[in-house]
């Protein structure tokens, strides 16, 4: 990771170590920090899994409002990550056949799962208005951040 991502990860860790606010508020602060720190992170949010219903449910987020508060496993990029347990980077959302359009201005997306005791409990979803913007450094950073987020559960 480059130094900027290291510094950002450290700022996230400081937030996640706070004990004076709820877990939801901690995650909201993470969303806001990423949104404010990385200009191409135009929507940042968490989805959490309900494995018995095979659905994802929207948690804290920042950015344009979305109608996608519940996503079935397998549907869209987030739903695919819920099933595959893999990071998914989409350089151009218009080329994805299984994409749920949240906004016409979204051009690319990265989704990184959160694992607790080997179970995919949810994910962070980041949308950008710029095509092909997410790099390996974003992937490595978000994976490291999700390891830290998992410690809340």
TIPA-85872 format. One record per residue: residue number from 1; x, z, y negated of N, C-alpha, C, O in turn. Coordinates in steps of 0.05 Angstrom, whole numbers. Layout:
resi;nX;nZ;nY;caX;caZ;caY;cX;cZ;cY;oX;oZ;oY
NUM;X;Z;Y;X;Z;Y;X;Z;Y;X;Z;Y
...
***
This chain:
resi;nX;nZ;nY;caX;caZ;caY;cX;cZ;cY;oX;oZ;oY
1;17;0;24;0;0;0;18;0;-25;40;11;-25
2;8;-12;-45;23;-12;-70;17;14;-85;-2;29;-78
3;34;21;-104;33;47;-117;5;52;-130;-4;75;-129
4;-7;32;-142;-33;37;-155;-53;47;-134;-69;64;-140
5;-53;35;-110;-71;44;-89;-64;72;-80;-82;88;-74
6;-39;78;-78;-30;105;-71;-41;125;-91;-51;146;-83
7;-38;119;-116;-47;138;-137;-77;140;-136;-88;162;-140
8;-91;119;-132;-120;119;-130;-129;136;-105;-148;151;-107
9;-115;132;-83;-122;148;-59;-118;178;-65;-134;194;-56
10;-97;184;-78;-92;212;-85;-114;224;-103;-122;247;-100
11;-123;208;-122;-145;216;-139;-171;221;-123;-186;240;-128
12;-175;203;-103;-198;206;-86;-196;232;-69;-216;246;-66
13;-172;238;-59;-168;262;-43;-174;287;-60;-186;306;-50
14;-167;287;-85;-172;310;-103;-203;314;-105;-212;336;-104
15;-217;292;-108;-246;294;-110;-257;305;-84;-274;323;-84
16;-248;294;-61;-259;302;-35;-253;331;-28;-266;343;-10
17;-233;343;-40;-226;371;-35;-242;390;-51;-241;415;-47
18;-258;380;-70;-275;398;-86;-295;412;-69;-306;401;-50
19;-301;437;-75;-320;453;-60;-344;462;-77;-361;476;-68
20;-344;453;-102;-365;462;-121;-388;443;-123;-407;449;-138
21;-387;420;-109;-410;401;-109;-416;393;-81;-401;397;-62
22;-439;380;-77;-448;372;-51;-433;348;-41;-419;334;-56
23;-435;343;-15;-423;319;-3;-433;294;-16;-417;276;-21
24;-459;292;-21;-470;269;-35;-457;265;-62;-451;242;-70
25;-454;287;-77;-441;285;-103;-412;277;-101;-402;262;-118
26;-398;286;-81;-370;278;-76;-368;248;-72;-352;234;-84
27;-386;238;-55;-386;209;-49;-394;193;-73;-383;171;-78
28;-412;203;-89;-420;189;-114;-396;188;-133;-391;167;-145
29;-380;209;-135;-356;209;-152;-336;189;-141;-322;176;-157
30;-333;186;-115;-315;166;-103;-324;138;-112;-308;122;-120
31;-350;133;-109;-361;107;-117;-354;101;-146;-345;79;-152
32;-359;120;-163;-355;116;-191;-325;112;-198;-318;95;-214
33;-308;127;-184;-279;124;-189;-270;96;-181;-255;83;-196
34;-278;87;-158;-270;60;-149;-281;38;-167;-266;20;-175
35;-306;41;-175;-319;22;-193;-305;21;-220;-301;-1;-231
36;-297;44;-230;-284;45;-256;-255;37;-255;-243;29;-275
37;-242;40;-232;-213;36;-229;-205;8;-222;-183;-1;-229
38;-222;-6;-207;-215;-33;-197;-236;-52;-208;-259;-52;-199
39;-228;-69;-227;-247;-86;-242;-264;-104;-224;-286;-111;-231
40;-253;-111;-201;-267;-130;-184;-285;-116;-163;-297;-129;-146
41;-286;-89;-164;-304;-74;-147;-330;-71;-163;-334;-52;-178
42;-348;-91;-160;-372;-92;-176;-396;-78;-165;-416;-74;-179
43;-395;-70;-140;-416;-53;-127;-401;-37;-106;-388;-49;-89
44;-404;-11;-106;-391;6;-86;-412;25;-76;-425;40;-91
45;-415;26;-49;-435;44;-38;-429;51;-9;-413;39;5
46;-443;72;-1;-441;82;27;-467;77;41;-489;81;30
47;-465;69;66;-488;68;84;-482;86;108;-459;87;117
48;-502;100;118;-498;118;140;-517;111;163;-540;102;159
49;-507;114;187;-520;104;211;-540;125;222;-535;149;222
50;-563;114;231;-582;129;248;-581;114;275;-593;94;278
51;-565;125;293;-560;111;318;-585;109;336;-588;89;350
52;-602;129;335;-627;128;352;-645;105;342;-659;93;358
53;-646;100;316;-663;79;305;-648;53;302;-659;32;296
54;-621;54;305;-603;31;302;-607;19;274;-611;-6;270
55;-605;36;254;-608;28;226;-586;42;209;-576;63;216
56;-580;29;187;-563;40;166;-580;48;143;-599;34;136
57;-573;70;129;-588;80;107;-570;83;83;-548;95;85
58;-578;73;60;-563;74;36;-558;102;27;-577;118;25
59;-533;109;20;-526;134;9;-518;130;-20;-529;113;-34
60;-499;146;-30;-490;143;-57;-478;115;-62;-465;104;-45
61;-484;105;-86;-473;79;-94;-472;77;-124;-485;93;-139
62;-458;57;-134;-457;50;-162;-457;20;-164;-444;6;-148
63;-471;10;-184;-474;-19;-188;-503;-26;-190;-521;-9;-193
64;-508;-52;-188;-536;-62;-190;-553;-50;-168;-544;-46;-146
65;-578;-43;-175;-597;-32;-156;-601;-52;-133;-599;-76;-137
66;-605;-42;-109;-609;-59;-86;-635;-52;-72;-644;-29;-71
67;-648;-72;-60;-672;-68;-44;-664;-60;-15;-681;-52;0
68;-638;-64;-8;-629;-59;19;-622;-30;23;-598;-23;26
69;-642;-13;25;-638;15;29;-637;22;59;-626;42;67
70;-648;4;76;-647;7;105;-639;-20;116;-651;-41;109
71;-618;-21;133;-608;-46;145;-607;-42;175;-595;-23;184
72;-620;-59;190;-618;-58;219;-589;-64;229;-576;-81;217
73;-581;-51;250;-555;-57;262;-555;-87;269;-576;-98;279
74;-533;-101;263;-531;-129;270;-539;-147;247;-531;-171;247
75;-553;-137;227;-563;-154;205;-544;-152;181;-537;-130;173
76;-536;-175;171;-518;-175;148;-490;-165;156;-485;-159;179
77;-473;-164;136;-446;-155;141;-445;-126;149;-431;-118;168
78;-460;-109;135;-460;-80;141;-471;-76;170;-459;-60;185
79;-492;-89;177;-503;-86;203;-484;-96;225;-484;-85;247
80;-469;-117;219;-449;-126;238;-427;-106;242;-417;-102;265
81;-418;-93;220;-398;-72;222;-408;-48;239;-393;-36;254
82;-433;-42;236;-445;-20;251;-443;-25;281;-440;-7;297
83;-445;-51;289;-443;-58;317;-415;-63;327;-407;-55;349
84;-398;-76;310;-371;-84;319;-351;-62;316;-330;-61;329
85;-356;-43;297;-337;-22;290;-311;-33;277;-291;-18;276
86;-312;-57;268;-289;-69;255;-293;-72;225;-315;-74;216
87;-270;-73;211;-271;-79;182;-280;-109;180;-271;-125;196
88;-296;-114;160;-306;-142;156;-300;-149;127;-309;-136;108
89;-284;-170;124;-278;-181;97;-290;-209;95;-285;-226;112
90;-306;-213;75;-319;-239;71;-309;-250;44;-314;-239;23
91;-295;-272;46;-283;-285;22;-304;-300;6;-303;-301;-19
92;-324;-311;20;-345;-327;7;-371;-322;21;-376;-332;43
93;-388;-305;9;-413;-297;23;-432;-321;28;-449;-319;46
94;-429;-343;13;-447;-366;17;-440;-380;44;-457;-396;53
95;-417;-374;55;-410;-387;81;-417;-370;105;-412;-378;128
96;-428;-346;100;-437;-328;122;-466;-334;129;-483;-333;112
97;-470;-340;155;-498;-345;163;-514;-320;166;-538;-320;163
98;-501;-297;172;-515;-272;175;-509;-253;151;-498;-232;155
99;-515;-263;128;-510;-248;103;-536;-241;90;-554;-257;88
100;-538;-216;80;-562;-207;65;-554;-208;36;-537;-192;27
101;-566;-226;21;-558;-228;-8;-570;-205;-24;-595;-202;-25
102;-553;-189;-36;-561;-167;-53;-565;-178;-82;-582;-168;-96
103;-548;-197;-89;-549;-207;-116;-536;-235;-115;-518;-240;-100
104;-546;-253;-132;-535;-280;-133;-507;-280;-144;-492;-300;-140
105;-498;-259;-158;-472;-259;-170;-450;-249;-151;-427;-251;-157
106;-458;-238;-128;-439;-229;-108;-426;-253;-95;-440;-271;-85
107;-399;-253;-94;-384;-275;-82;-369;-267;-58;-365;-283;-39
108;-359;-242;-57;-344;-232;-34;-350;-203;-28;-361;-189;-45
109;-343;-194;-4;-351;-167;5;-330;-157;25;-318;-172;40
110;-327;-131;25;-311;-117;45;-326;-93;54;-337;-78;38
111;-327;-89;80;-341;-66;92;-322;-52;112;-311;-65;129
112;-319;-26;108;-300;-10;125;-315;13;137;-327;29;123
113;-314;15;164;-329;37;177;-316;64;173;-292;67;167
114;-333;85;177;-324;113;177;-328;124;205;-350;123;216
115;-306;133;217;-307;144;244;-304;174;244;-286;185;232
116;-322;188;259;-319;217;264;-321;221;294;-340;214;307
117;-299;232;305;-297;235;334;-302;210;349;-316;210;370
118;-292;187;339;-295;162;352;-321;147;347;-325;125;356
119;-340;160;334;-366;149;329;-368;137;300;-360;151;281
120;-377;113;298;-381;100;272;-406;112;259;-428;105;266
121;-402;130;240;-424;144;227;-435;130;202;-456;136;192
122;-419;110;193;-427;96;168;-405;79;158;-386;72;173
123;-406;72;133;-387;53;122;-388;53;91;-407;62;79
124;-365;44;81;-365;38;52;-368;8;50;-356;-8;65
125;-384;-1;30;-390;-29;25;-382;-34;-4;-391;-21;-22
126;-365;-54;-8;-356;-62;-35;-362;-92;-39;-353;-108;-23
127;-376;-98;-60;-383;-126;-67;-367;-133;-92;-361;-116;-109
128;-360;-158;-94;-347;-168;-118;-360;-194;-128;-371;-210;-112
129;-358;-198;-154;-368;-222;-166;-347;-244;-166;-352;-266;-176
130;-324;-239;-153;-302;-257;-151;-298;-266;-122;-298;-249;-104
131;-296;-291;-117;-292;-302;-90;-263;-296;-81;-245;-296;-97
132;-260;-290;-55;-234;-286;-42;-217;-266;-56;-193;-271;-59
133;-228;-244;-65;-213;-225;-81;-201;-202;-65;-180;-191;-74
134;-212;-195;-42;-203;-172;-27;-178;-179;-11;-177;-199;4
135;-157;-163;-15;-131;-167;-2;-127;-147;21;-144;-129;26
136;-106;-151;35;-98;-132;56;-94;-104;44;-100;-84;57
137;-85;-103;20;-81;-77;6;-108;-63;2;-109;-38;6
138;-129;-78;-4;-155;-65;-6;-164;-54;21;-174;-32;23
139;-159;-70;42;-167;-62;69;-152;-36;77;-165;-17;86
140;-126;-36;73;-110;-12;81;-119;12;64;-121;34;75
141;-123;8;38;-131;30;21;-158;41;29;-161;65;32
142;-178;23;34;-205;33;41;-205;46;69;-220;65;73
143;-189;36;87;-187;49;114;-175;77;111;-186;96;123
144;-155;80;95;-143;106;90;-163;125;76;-165;148;83
145;-178;114;57;-199;130;44;-221;139;63;-230;161;61
146;-229;121;81;-250;128;100;-241;150;120;-257;165;130
147;-215;151;125;-204;173;142;-208;199;127;-215;220;139
148;-203;199;101;-207;223;84;-237;230;82;-244;254;84
149;-254;210;78;-283;215;76;-293;227;103;-310;245;102
150;-283;217;125;-292;227;151;-288;258;154;-302;271;169
151;-269;269;140;-263;297;141;-286;314;130;-287;338;134
152;-304;301;115;-328;315;104;-349;320;125;-367;336;121
153;-346;307;149;-367;308;169;-359;323;194;-374;325;213
***
